[in-house]
């Protein structure tokens, strides 16, 4: 077998077919379109069945906690009559400590049912631990490929912790230096082992997240007599936004506003050996959030089930110092010690609560576990070692890779609006560019597909195409 | 030189892709260095650190590389407290309005 980079990448489609039992070609339509809903339904699990699978594996039904003291703080900074109540879905209560258990649960159920000997994924985040945890329940072996260290061998503490946790749960962990080629190695692993490809971006993975949206709607109706004004979602690869929004819709909560939030890491390149250890967040940031929104199929499967621009109604960013500050506030005001990356949406919600009325409430849809390496103290110590200046002042002046600025006052915490229209236009441009197409090549089906992709009308798509 | 015994749980390292084998779209500082990989397994023959070695991984795969260490510990930590955050709870509570109590 020829295992050069080019040869393995050339076998990608074949490897995918065997490792996912899915032929993505069957959904292709037009010049650049595909049948998204058809793909989502291909494995045939209903939301009720997924709830049952997750219950069997101790996943989901996590508490919805009202953050009384953070709400009081936000209210104290709000104009009279403003300051919505803030609730948080405590996803750290899942077996491996994050919402990623939901993503892993359905893949592991499917892999077991189809007789795969194990599961494998390329992931440096909480998903690795989630996959091993769920695979153990289903008596499957697990291989996790992680991007951990730079060319000097220095590991990002948060990812080193993920290695530890995966190994503690019994996985085989392959650690790589900086580079997207961990996906190349994963393809080799899938080919060698015949394991199931438990990618983060398959329909199984995204369907597993839909239960969060469904639970939020049900819990809010039962505990608070109605639906939230908004759900704020930490946005990285797009699965969290996509799955949660789809689940809310399935629960009849179409009017709940979907707001994505990412940590602003503008200026740092995700594949840079130099920038790798200058980041204090390894997920939930714009380095994933923007490229995955504007080109979802850059993922490790031919068609990504996570398509956030179909669902996002607002997108905001917060800065690293603000998220660390709110992570500390969550601990000292609410008694909840949780991981910083999972608090990205909470930080945005703290700022956004001031826009909403007092009698409204908003839901932050996740927390994650914290621990050595991924605790905010560990990340701040690591940042200092890497020459990042830690200051107190105006967080708006923070520059990722150079400074981390704690707000001198909580009213300086801000959810900075990202205009979605340029991202939508970028998705349309990328869709054509990646297939070498001109606007005149597109059929009616393609135009409608692009309109659905960006959740706007065909007029908007035509406007972008005319400007090309 | 320390010899690690056959049957020990060890870490090995190898180069997966040399700079010239890496994809062209990478930033130059990444493409300039090789893609390195580390993995753990059961050592198949006695070997000194720094020399070639073969291990069998948790999932039974045979992996070859340079022997790095016998069962290296995790050394990541929680780090120290952050002085800027001492007293944050009191500071935030002092902002609360009487009307919200």
Interface residues (C-beta under 8 A of the other chain):
Chain A: X4 X5 X69 X72 X73 X75 X76 X77 X118 X141 X142 X143 X148 X149 X151 X155 X157 X160 X161 X163 X164 X167 X170 X171 X172 X173 X174 X175 X176 X177 X178 X179 X180 X181 X184 X185 X192 X193 X269 X271 X272 X273 X274 X324 X325 X328 X329 X332 X333 X371 X372 X373 X375 X376 X377 X378 X379 X380 X381 X382 X390 X392 X406 X410
Chain B: X16 X17 X21 X22 X23 X26 X27 X29 X30 X32 X33 X34 X35 X36 X37 X38 X39 X40 X57 X58 X59 X61 X74 X76 X77 X78 X79 X80 X81 X82 X84 X85 X88 X89 X92 X93 X95 X96 X97 X100
